Amino acid sequence: MTTISIIGSGNMATAIGTRAAQHGHTIELMSRNTAKAQALADQIGNGATVGTFGARPVGDIVIVAVLYAGAVDVVEHYGDALAGKVLVDITNPFNADASGVVTTAGNSVSQQIAAVAPEGAQVVKAFNTIFGGVIAEDKPLDAFYAGDSAEAKARVAAFLESLGMRALDAGGLEMTHVLEWAGILLVGLARSGAGFHIALGAEVR
């Protein structure tokens, strides 16, 4: 398949990286905590490697798998090393009790990342409406995504489909704020009795 670079070494990096490796992709992990990234690479196996945090990622698709509060800073730190890359924002900017988001319409995390990303980098939001544990189950899922670049979205859609997911285009970057609220909907359903193995989906008739 291809190399996918993941910035981060937490639960979502683990879930996405493991599933991607199981479906034939090579994973590059980049984290401020090199030891944690190496441990995760060893866990994922299948040729997973550890890159230098801040260096140019090997993969053309770069998944920004850090907490929302640090996502913009991470992209600024990488700077021109991300030029020409497709940046996948998976963040959920929840407030303290996950009853809402801290962003506003027109100022989603994805839009904030796009504002500081280097020339040629394109931002697509994806994965934020799926729990990490559900991703790890490696079962068919619907995956919503949004972004302004048709080319970048096509590449992300192909990646999602390669993981056994049905890629559903939610629109342009202005829709990324809606996807952030969709993350709140998912948490609300889970907390209200559906459980944390639930996944959002769409029925196409």
C-alpha positions, 0 to 999 in steps of 0.5 A: 500500500503506502506509508502513513505518518502519524504524529502522536503515540496515544490511544488514537495513534495506536488504533489507527496505526494498528488497523492501517498496518493490518491492512497493508500500510507501513506506519511511521510514528513521530512523537515528542516521546521517542521511547513511547513511539518506539514501544508503539512501533514495536507493538504495531509491528509490520515494519512500523518505524519511528521518525524524528519529531519535527522532521519531514514525514515520510508519508504523503498522508500525515495524521495529526493524532494529538490532543486538540489543544496542541494540534495547531502548535504541532503543525506550526512546529513542523512548518515547511516539513509538512509542505505538500502533505495531506494533514488529517485532523482527528481532534475533538475540541471538547469542553471540560465535561464533553457537553460541547466544543470550545471552537466556534463556527468558522474556527474549527481546529481543522480551520485553525490548522489550515491557517498555519499549515505551509504552502501546498499542505491540505487539511482533511478532518476524519476519524473524530466521529469514531471511538478508538476502541471501535477503530481497533475492532477492525470491523466495517464502519462509516467514516465521515470526512471533510475538507476543501481540496478535492484531491486531498479528500480523494486520497483520504477517502481511498485510505479510509476505504483501504481500512474497510471503512465506507468514506462519506464526504461531509463537505468543505472545511466549513463542515469540520465544525459540524463534525466536531459536534458530531463527536459530541453526539457520539459521546452523548449517545454512549453516555446515555446507554448506547455504550462506547462500542457504538459507531455513527453511520448513515443509511443510503437509500 
